[in-house]
Amino acid sequence: MQLVAYLNFPGTAREAMDFYAAALGGKVTQRFTYGESPMAAQMPAESHGQVMHSRIDIGEALLMGADGPPPHEAGSTTLNVMPETAEEAERVFLALSEGGEVTMPLEETFWAHRFGALTDKYGKRWMVNCLKPMVS
C-alpha cells in the first residue's frame, strides 16, 4: 500500500504540477482534464480545461494533484491511500470512515477498482484509491 499526498488547486494544477516536477527532478506521468473524462457531460463547461488528475513520479516517490472540486477546496491537501486490492480498499475505507463523514462512497470508477473519499473523525481528508492498471 502507498500513501501519497494529493494537492488541490484553484485552476492552477497544470502550472503547479509542472513546476513541482521540474523543481523535484520528477516527471509528469499522468494528466487528464475534466473535459477528457467520461464525466465530461456532467461537469460545467468552464471546468473542462481544468485538471481532474495529475501524477508526478519522482524516483520511488509520487505526488498527485488536481483542480479539485468541492469538498476539496483549493489549497487543501488530501491523503491518498492506494491499496493493492479491492478487499484491502474496503477494509481501509471502513476503518478510516468510522466516526467521520463519507463524502464519496467507495465504489468502482473508470480509473479504479475502488475509489472513495471521506473526512475522518479528526477532520483530515482521505481518498482510498485502488487503481486499475494504467493504459499507455
C-alpha atoms as one frame of an Amber mdcrd trajectory, in Angstrom:
protein
   0.000   0.000   0.000   1.195   3.504  -0.789   0.336   6.755   0.968   0.527
   9.780  -1.346  -0.113  13.500  -0.781  -2.841  14.792  -3.115  -2.736  18.561
  -3.674  -5.782  20.609  -4.692  -5.535  23.824  -6.693  -7.895  26.639  -7.761
  -7.407  26.128 -11.505  -3.589  26.210 -11.430  -2.861  22.456 -11.160  -1.217
  22.186 -14.599   1.227  25.025 -13.891   1.887  23.940 -10.299   2.470  20.264
 -11.104   4.839  21.192 -13.960   6.706  23.421 -11.500   6.956  20.674  -8.846
   8.120  18.126 -11.430  10.938  20.448 -12.528  11.865  21.536  -9.003  11.911
  17.982  -7.629  13.520  16.328 -10.662  10.437  14.288 -11.482   8.237  13.730
 -14.489   4.501  14.240 -15.008   3.364  10.738 -15.962  -0.408  11.234 -15.912
  -2.633  14.204 -16.568  -6.174  14.490 -17.825  -8.838  17.158 -17.655 -12.470
  17.050 -16.621 -13.345  17.521 -20.289 -11.342  14.406 -21.250 -13.051  12.210
 -18.660 -16.163  10.051 -19.041 -17.766  12.543 -16.625 -17.382  15.487 -19.048
 -21.099  15.770 -19.782 -21.834  16.028 -16.044 -19.296  18.806 -15.468 -19.758
  22.537 -16.119 -18.231  23.599 -19.451 -15.887  26.057 -17.695 -14.254  23.136
 -15.831 -13.438  21.090 -18.962  -9.924  22.522 -19.283  -9.131  22.076 -15.595
  -7.019  19.154 -14.401  -9.069  16.280 -12.959  -5.950  14.286 -12.060  -2.199
  14.529 -12.443   0.697  12.457 -11.185   4.401  13.149 -10.839   6.870  10.276
 -10.463   9.972  11.341  -8.528  12.190   8.284  -8.220  10.223   5.953  -5.930
   8.027   8.816  -4.683   4.719  10.086  -6.066   2.924  13.405  -5.857  -0.615
  13.815  -7.159  -2.833  16.820  -7.685  -5.850  18.346  -9.393  -8.041  21.385
  -9.730 -10.206  19.915  -7.016 -13.959  20.327  -6.909 -15.725  20.564  -3.521
 -15.261  19.264  -0.932 -11.553  19.553  -1.781 -11.036  23.279  -1.616  -8.163
  24.863  -3.442  -5.040  24.802  -1.344  -6.080  21.795   0.698  -4.183  18.527
   0.885  -5.766  15.098   0.939  -4.035  11.864   1.902  -4.424   9.306  -0.875
  -4.190   5.677   0.301  -3.506   3.274  -2.567  -4.235  -0.346  -1.531  -3.326
  -3.207  -3.868  -6.711  -4.991  -3.724 -10.393  -4.050  -3.620 -10.740  -6.011
  -0.379  -7.962  -4.016   1.289  -9.526  -0.789  -0.034 -12.838  -1.741   1.569
 -11.153  -2.558   4.904  -9.165   0.700   4.992 -12.141   2.834   3.915 -14.374
   1.333   6.598 -11.727   1.848   9.286 -10.901   5.450   8.321 -14.557   6.459
   7.980 -15.523   5.246  11.468 -16.798   8.319  13.284 -16.120  10.508  10.242
 -18.077  11.648   7.185 -18.095   9.854   3.833 -18.026  12.428   1.027 -17.889
   9.892  -1.841 -18.929   6.284  -1.204 -16.375   3.607  -2.035 -17.208   2.229
  -5.494 -15.738   1.271  -8.847 -14.864   4.134 -11.202 -13.370   4.358 -14.684
  -9.859   4.637 -13.147 -10.144   2.499 -10.010 -11.410  -0.860  -8.819 -12.491
   1.086  -5.728 -12.448   4.816  -5.021 -13.979   6.728  -2.155 -13.394   9.906
  -0.191 -14.005  10.816   3.410 -13.180  13.186   6.210 -12.067  11.267   9.284
 -13.212  11.950  12.854 -10.214  14.277  13.283 -11.164  16.446  10.289  -8.494
  15.085   7.895  -9.402  14.331   4.283  -8.649  10.931   2.765  -9.107   9.194
  -0.569  -8.935   5.427  -0.885  -7.882   4.668  -4.426  -7.368   1.046  -5.587
  -6.199   1.795  -9.119  -6.858  -0.169 -12.277  -3.745  -0.810 -14.388  -2.583
   2.284 -16.283  -3.303   2.271 -20.018  -0.349   3.521 -22.066
